[in-house]
Amino acid sequence: MALTGLSPSAAARGLRLGQPLAEARALFPGLDVRQEDAAADRQWLEQLADWCDRYTPLVACDRPDGLLLDITGCAHLFGGEASLLAQVLREIGALGLHAKAAIADSAALAGAVARFGPGGVIAPGEGRAALAPLPVAALRLEAGVVTALHKLGLRQIGALLDAPRAPLVRRFGPDLLRRLDQALGAQGEPISPRRPVAPVSAERRLLTSIDTVETILSLVAPLAEAFLPQLEERGTGGRLFELVLFRVDGIVLRLSAGTSAPLRSPARIAALFSARLANPQTVLDAGFGFEIVRLNVLHDGPYKTEQGRLQGASGEAEAGELSLGAFLDSIAARFGDHFLLVGTHRESHLPERAVETLPAARALLAPAQGRAAGQTLSPVFARPHRRPIRLLDPPELMEAFAAEVPDGPPAAFRWRRLRHQVRHAEGPERIAPEWWRDGQGAATRDYFRVEDEEGYRFWIFRDGFYDAAHLPRWYMHGFFA
């Protein structure tokens, strides 16, 4: 058992990270110790990263105990780098956290100064001076390399700055100089943000917190109006919108709503989130209220501008206007994409693979992918009298009696413990196997439409042919109305 974290007061008394717990308790018998919960720490770090979206959309986790923010082009919004750094520390302190931060030209330099130095703003050109007094562990080297450097008396980064580079590479490998160059800004280091950056965004910072659904929804349309010029400049409309609510206590709530076609209308966007919040499964815990409301366009698509009709209706229906797109978008936002499904064809001739269900908005209104211009999806059942509407998935094994050999229908069959006497039969309809999916051993199917003495009609098939080696199996696959 060892110490993995220290409060400022514990560190001031001389306790250190990695110190055995028994030794620490011997020095301070009344030491308050809590069991480490790595999963909870990771979850809290993720929540804190969401909270830091208020400063920049480029936030990455620098595990196990840090965050990395790319504030390029953002500092002037907060009065400069020093003002931004002071605001971050002040607001993080209000959450009950003890934090140290640094701003520098490179991520590696900022991380080294924040973890092993005094923090603060490192001006351009002052990187070498800031790194020199720091321990070599600040370069994020492996433990073995750090130990080897200590044995040679190289304990501070300053001892490496002017040392010959070739001997260092031969002795410790190229990773040492790579880390050093990254800290000096001579070699780039990519930052991978946790979330994709929204191409279009607008936000409102509130003087007083809000906590009601009605107040939140009243801000959606103005926010959509604010980023409308950006969409017009890009020539696109929004396909997936995200409403981000920053709570006063640091919790961030995110609600998303998609559309069947690119959308610009602020009223329609507000109606989407009104339906989304009307979903009983959507829990909006306002806590002590929200202080920042942001509306993002996560995905957009080409927007086709159309001339409005003389009756006054435009190409894009408003929130109260009856249109198929508005209806489907509202249903999807309130109940989910899979509440309304439509059957469409797939590239397969096996019945159970030839049809797939898609969300109605995507199947009916979204542009066809991979099809020629003007070509639409064909009906699922072009000849409904030839194929049943309802199929069993998977087909159910049944027992056939007195089937005509080699290619005839059975005279009777037993399915689900009931015997059916066949009065009429049509077929066979032969369907070859998809050997490129099911292998060379897949059997050919012969389908029959049969009607029993009570007038019930079924769709059955024989899996394989009659031969001396084996008897084929019969399956029930569907029913006719």
N, C-alpha and C positions, 0 to 999 in steps of 0.2 A: 504494500500500500504506500503510495507516494502522493505528494501534492502536485496537482495538475493546474491549479489556478489559485490566485491570491487576491485578496482585497487590498486596497492601498494601505490600510492600517496594518495588515499582516506583513506586507512587504517592508513597511517602515520599521517594523520590529526585528527585521533581519531574517525572516523566513524566505525560502527560495524555492523556485520550481524544481521538481524532481526530488526534493528532500523527503526522506522516509517519514511516514506519518508518526511512527513511534518516537522518533527523535524530536519532531515538532511538538508532540504532546508532552514529552519530557521537559522541554523548555517552557511551554505554556500549557499547563494542565487544563485550563478553562477554554482551550481552543475550540471554536465553533466550526465543525467539519460537516460537509454535506457530500453525499455520494455523487460522483460524476455521472451525468446522463448524456452521453455523446449524441444520441438521437434527438433529444430535446434541444441540445446546443445547436445542432445543424438546423433544426426547424426554426429556432429563434433567429439564427443568422439569415435564413431565407426571408423571414418576415421583416427583419431590419433592412434587407436589400430591397424589398418592395417599398418600404417606407422611404428609402433614399431615392426613389424615382422622382421625388419632388424636386431634386436638384439637377438630375440629368437622366436621360433614358438609358445611358450606357453604364450599367451597374453589373459588376461581376463579383462573385464570392472568392475571396482569397483565404481559403481554409487553412487552419481550423478556426481562426479567430479574427479574420479581417475582411474588409470590403474594399473593392477597387472601383473608383468612380472616374470615368473619363469626362472631365469638365471642359473639354475644348469647346470654345464658343459659348459657354454658359456663365462664366464668372462675372461678366459685365451685368448680367441680370440681377446680381446680388450685391453690386457695388464694388466688385473687384475680388481678387483671390483672397486677400486677408479677411475681408468682410465675410466672404462665403465660408472660409474656414471657421471663423468665430461663430457664425450662425449654426453651422453643422454641429460643433461641439456643444453649443448652448442648448440646442434642441434635443440632441442625444442625451445630454445630462438631465433634461427635464423628464426623460423616459426612465430615469433611475440607473443609467449606465455610466461607467467610467471609461472614457475613450481617449485615445491620442491619435492625432491625424497630422498629415504632412501633404504639401502640394509641391510637386517638382515636375521637371520636364519629362522624366521617364517614370514608368510604373515601378520599376525595380528600385530606383532611388527614393521615391516616395515611401515605398514599403519598408526600406531599410531604415530611413530616418524616423518613421512612425513607430517601428517596433524596437529599435535599438538606440535611437537618438532622442533629442528633445522635442521633435515635431516642428511644426511651423511651415512657413513658406520658404522654399529654396529658390532663390532668384536664378535666372539663366546665367551660366558661367560659374556658379558657386558649387557645382556638384562635387568636384574633387575635394574642396575644403570641407564639405559636409560629410563625405565618406571617410576621410582620412582617420578620424578618431574612433570610428565604429569597429566592433569586432568582426573578424572574418566570417562569423556565422551569419552576419547580416546579408551576405551575398547569396543565401539560400543554397549552400553547398551541402553535399552529403556529409554525414557525421564522420565517416572515415577520413575524408579530405580535411575537415576542420581539425581533427586530432593530429593528422600528419603535419599540418601547418603549425600547430602549437608546438610540436616537438622540435621544429626548426626555429622556434622563436618568432614566428610570423603570426602575431596575435591580432594585429590591427590592419585594416584595409590599407592604411597609408604605407605600410611596408611593401605592399604589392604594386602600388601605383607606378613607381619608377624602377621596379625590378626588371631584369632582362626577361622577356616573354618566352623565348625559346626554351630555357631550362625549366620554366614553370610548366610548360606544355609537356615536356618529356617526363617530368616528375609526377605531375598531378592530372594530366590529361587535358583535353581542350575545354572541358566544361568550366574549369576555373576562369579562364580568360573570357569565355562567353558570358558568364554571369557578371564579370567585372565590366565588360563592354556594355552590357545591358544597363547596369547601374549608372554608367557614365553617359548613356545616351548615344554611344557610338554604334550600337546594334539594336535594331527594332525588336519589340516584343509585342505580339498581338494580344489584344484584350477580347475575350469572348463574353459578351453580355449575356445575362441569364435569359432575357426575353428579346425577341426581335424588335427592332426599332420601328415604331409606327411611321409610315410615310407621311401621314397627315394627322395633325393633332391640334387640339385647342383645350385650354383649361381656364378655370376661374378660381382665384384665391379669395376666400371669403373673410370678411372682417369679423363676423360672428358665425359660430358653428350652426349647422342645420341638422335636423334629425327626422324629418318627415318625408314620406314618399312624394307627396304633392310638391314640396319645395324642390326636391331633387329633380323631378320631372320637369318643373318649370324652367330649369337651367339647361335641359338637353337641347331644345330648339335653338336658343341663342348660341350655344356652343357650336351647333351644326352650321348656323349662319356664319360664325366666325371663320370656319375653315372652308366655306364654300368657294371663296376665291382661289384657294390652293387646289381644290379639285378641278375648277375650271381651267386653271393654268396647266394642270397635268392632262386635261382632256379625259378624265376618268370620273367614275362614280364609286361610292363605297359598296363593297360586298360583305364585309364583316366589320362590325362596329364593336367597340369595347368602352364601357363606362367604368372609370376608375374612381373610387371614392376613398379619400385619405382621411382616416379617423383621427381624432385628436390624440388618442392614446397610442398611436403608432401602427395600428392595424389597417391594412389596405384591403378593400373589397373590390372585386372585379366582376362585372356582368357583361356578357357578350350577346350579340344578336346579329344574325345573318340575314341576307336578302336573296331573293331568287334572281335578281338582275341588278346591275349597277344603279345606285340610288344617290340622289342629291337633295331631295326634298327634306327640309328640316322638320316639317310636320310629320312626314312618314317616318323619319328616324325617331322622333319623339314617340310616335305611336308604337314603334317596335319595342322600345323599352317600357312603355306603359303596359303592353301585353306581357313582357318578360317579368315585370314586377308583380303582375297579377297571378302568376303561376304560384299555386300553393306551396310548391317545393322550393321556391326562392325565398330564402330567409335573409332579411336585411336587418342586421344587428347594428343599430346606429351608435350604441354605447353612449359616450358623452357628446356625440355629434361629429359631423364631417367638416373639415376646414378647407379642403381642396377637392374640386370636382373636375375631372378631365375626361374628354371624349376623344378616343383614338379611332382612326381608320386603319385596321390591321391589314386588310386586303382590299384592293380596288381593282376595277376593270374598265375597259374602254366604254365610254358613255356616248350614246348616240343621241344627238340633239334633234328633236322633231318639232315641226311647226304645229302650233296648237290649232284645234278645230274651231270653227266659227261659233259653235255652241258654248265655247268657253273652257272646255276641258283640254288640258295639256297632255303631252305624250306621257308624262309621269303622273299617275293618279295621286291625288292628295289623300290625307289621312281619312277623311270621311267619305271618299268616293268609292263606290263599289267597283272593284276590279279584281280579276283573278290573282294578280301578283300581290296586291295588298292583302287579300284574304289569306293566301297561303303563307305570306310572311308573318301575319299576325298569329295564325295558328301555330307555326313553327316556333315563334318567340315565346308563346304562352305555354305550349305543351311539349315542345321538342320537335326536332326534324323528322323523327320516325312516327309521328302521330298520324300523318296522312301519307300513304304509300301508293305508288303506281307501278304496275308491272310493265316491264320493257324487255325487248328481245336481247339475247346475248348470242355470241357467235358459237353456237353448239347445236347439234341436231338431237342430242339426248334430251328428252322432255324435262327432266329435273334440272338440267343445266341451261336450257334454252331461254328461261325466263328468270329475271331477277327483279326484286322490288327496290325502288329508289324513292327517296323523299319526293313528294309531289312537286315541290317548288323546283327542285333540280331537274326532274324528268320532263316537266311540261314547259318550263320557262327558260331554263339555262341554255345557252348556245350549245349546239351539238359538237362534241369533240371528235375529231377524226372523220367527219362526214362531209360530203360535198355541200357547197352552199345551196340552200333551199331544200335540201333533203331532210325529211323529218323521220321520226321514229314510226315504224309501221305498227299497226295494232298488234297486241300480243296474240290474239286469236283471229287470224284473218278468216278462217273457216270454223266457226264455233261448233258446228255440228260434227266436225271431224275429231276434235280434241276436247276433253272435258275441262271444265272451268276449275275444278278442284282436284288436286293431285295429292297423293300420299307421299310423305317424305320421312323415311325412305319407303319404297314399295314394300308391301307386306306379302310374305310367303303364303301361298294357299295350296290346296290339294285338288288336282284335276282328275276327272274320271273319263275314260273312254275317249281320249283325244284322238282325232284322225291323224294317222301317220302318212306322210312325214310332216305336212304343213297345215293341218286342219285344227279347228277349235275343239275344245272339250265338249262332251255332251252334258256334263254337270261338273260342279266344283263346290268345295267346302271352304268357306272363309269365315273366320271368327266364330267357328263352331256351328255355323248355319250352312245347310246344303241348299244350293240353287240349281234348278234344272234349266238348262239353256234352251230357249225357244227359238231365238233368232241370233245369228252371228254374221259379222262382216269382217273381212280381212283375208289374209294377213297384210299388215303394213310393216314392211321389213326395215329395221334401222340398224345399220352397221355400227360396230363399236368404235370408239375413239381410241385407237391403239396408241397414239402418241401421248395420251394421258393415262390410260388404264393398262397399258402393256399389251404384248402380243397375245396373251391368254384370254383377253376379254371376249365375251360371247356375243353373237348376233341376236337381236331381239325380233320376235314376230308379235306384233300387237293385234288384238281383236277387239271389236266393239260387240258386246253380247248383251242380250236382253233375256231376263228370266221369265218364268210363267206369271209372276205378279206384276210385270211391267217395269221392274227396276233395270237400269242400264248401267253397265260397268265397262271399264277399260282395263283389259288384262293383257299380259304378254308372257310368251314362252322364252326363257333365257337359254339359248343354245338350240342344237338340233338333236333329233333322235338318232342314235347310232348304237353299235354293239357295245361300246365302251361304257356309256353312262346314259341315264335318263335325264332330260332337261328338267329344270324347275319352272313352276308357274308362279306368277306374281300378280297381285291386285295393285293397280297404279292410280286409278281415279274413278270418278263417278260422273254421270251425265244428269242434267236437270230433268 
